[in-house]
Amino acid sequence: MYQSCFSPYRGFAALDIGALVRNFCLLRERAREVNKNARVIAVVKANAYGHGMAAVLPALARAGCDFFAVATPDEALEARGLCKSADILVLGYTPPNRAPTLAAAGITQTVFSAAYGAALSSVMSAVKARLKIHLKIDGGMCRLGFSPRDDDGLLQTLRRRGLLPTGLYTHFPSADSDTAATALALRAFCACRDRLKDAGFPLFSHAAASAAALTMRESVLDAIRVGIALYGIPPTKTDLPLSPVLSLHAPIVQIRTVEAGTPIGYGGAFVTERASRIGVLPIGYADGFPRALSGLSVTLTHGDEDLSVPLVGRVCMDQLMLDLTDTPATVGDTVCLWRDATEIAARLSTIPYEVLTALSPRLAKIEKRSLL
């Protein structure tokens, strides 16, 4: 009888798969208003922005997504295990000695410099195989990428043995805030693309990540490459009704009744002013709920009723406490810690990307299917 009040999860991220699919369809429709054949490259790096690749990628594949992007070779191999037929692009660095493994799995690797292209070519030539590649053009970030004027380096790489060029792309540093600079970077990229085409290399091209896909129709090209918008958090103002996919929850596992003047948590940072009921949630900053959120008001669900209650004391590594005084809360009730990472990011003076990707793998991912 005691077991029935305890949750099977110590903390969990609830995934609205219906919202994920709707967001994908809205973004695809927007891109195809510009190019009827435009593809959507779904960015599922960092465990699908903390949402869980194992849940996100198959759902998107069922919805018609056939192209995914990741950051590392291990993420690429995980994605291939989840979808045997999709195109998969590694956006970041892969050690050259791992190139044959990617080639065998049909994975595409980004090449960002002539020297890196030469290293990949050497490895692939030795095994007498070809690795699919997309060339990365620096869009003004000064991260990985060829200069858009480096025709010699680009053409040299395109002609390397052991490499199979299939695409060309760039990434904009300020598409959410500086449209003039982004337009200049897009023009430079398109000019580079056209010169390569004239040299005999017509390449599948993509430039727009989430912000540009939502604000610059001219940036759509052959595909859009969307991450944060796919998960329902637009990085800029948009008329698309995107919906957040992930919310964070934990159950109450203990309730203590304490007297006025009782210190709560590390350092006694909170002291009760009256007799109080203190609840404990088995989730903390090691799960991705930052210590800086101590004092946040969260939503307690008791039966059909939702109540706002404050966190008290400092958030611990694996637990946190809340004040349940004057509520009917019982052990087993669920608390929603946040429904939209944007609000939490604002409180932390950071960006939603950081909030989502900080979620620990030890959190369960629970699919909450809504009507499509």
Residue, then its C-alpha position, 0 to 999 in steps of 0.5 A: m500500500y505504501q508503494s502506490c504513492f511513490s512515483p516511478y521517476r525521480g525526475f523527468a522531462a515530459l516531451d510533447i511529441g505532438a508539438l514537436v511534429r507540428n513545429f517541424c511541419l510549420l517550419r517545413e511549410r514556411a521553407r517550401e513557400v520559398n522553395k517547393n523542394a526545400r528540405v528541413i535538416a533537423v539539428v539533433k545534437a547535444n541529445a536533441y537539445g536535451h530532449g533525448m535523441a532516442a525520442v526525437l529522431p524517430a518521431l521526426a522521421r515518421a513525420g517525413c524528416d529525412f536529414f539530421a545534423v549532429a555535432t560529433p561522430d558518436e552522435a552521428l552513429e547514434a542517429r544512424g542506429l535510430c534511422k537507417s536511411a536518413d542523411i546525417l551530417v556531422l557539423g563539427y570536428t571528427p578525428p581523421n582516423r574515424a573517417p572510415t567508420l563514418a563512411a561505412a555508415g553513410i554519414t557526411q562529414t563537414v570539411f572546414s579547411a584545406a588542411y583538414g580535407a587533406a587529412l581526411s583524404s589521406v585516411m580515406s585513400a589508404v582504405k580505398a573508400r570515399l567519405k561524403i562531405h559538406l564544405k563549411i564556409d565561415g559566415g562571419m563567426c570566425r569559427l570553423g570554415f573556409s573563407p568565402r573567397d578561398d576558391d583555391g582551398l575549396l577547389q583543391t578540397l573538392r578534387r581530393r581523392g577519397l572525398l565525395p562532395t555533396g554539399l556546401y553550407t554556412h552559419f550566421p552569427s547574428a541572424d536574430s539581431d543584425t539583418a544587414a550583416t546577415a544579408l552581406a554574409l548570405r551574398a558572399f556565401c551565394a557568390c562562393r556557391d555560384r563560383l564553385k558551380d561554374a567550376g563544375f561543382p554544383l552543390f546542395s546548399h544550406a545557410a539558414a538556421s532557426a533565426a534566418a529561416l524565420t526572418m529571411r526568406e532569401s536564405v532558404l536555398d536548398a534547405i533550412r537547418v533548424g534546431i531551437a525553433l524545432y523544439g518550440i523556442p523561436p530565437t527571434k519574433t515570428d508569426l509561426p505558432l511554435s510550441p515548447v516541446l519539453s517541460l521539467h517535473a519531479p515528484i514529492v517524496q517526503i513532507r516534513t512538518v517543522e516549527a517556526g525558526t527552522p533552518i532549511g538546507y545548506g547554510g540555513a539560507f532559509v529559515t521558516e517564519r512559522a510552523s511549516r510543511i516542507g516537501v522534498l523533490p529528488i532533483g537538483y543541479a546535477d540534473g540540470f536544475p541550476r542552483a541559481l534558481s533557489g527561491l523560484s515559484v513552481t507549480l504543484t499539481h494536487g488532484d485537478e488543482d494547480l498551485s504555485v509554491p516557492l522553493v526554499g533553501r538552496v538547491c542541492m546537487d540531487q534534491l531541493m525543498l519547497d514550502l507546502t504550508d497551507t496546501p493539501a499536497t501529499v507525497g506522490d504529487t507532481v511538481c512542474l519546475w518549468r514549462d518553457a525554458t525561455e522563462i528560466a533562461a531569462r531568470l538566469s540571464t542566459i539563453p534557452y539553449e544552455v538551459l535545455t542542453a544542461l539537462s542531465p541524462r539521468l533524467a527520464k524522458i517521458e513522451k506526452r503525446s498530444l493530438l496532432 
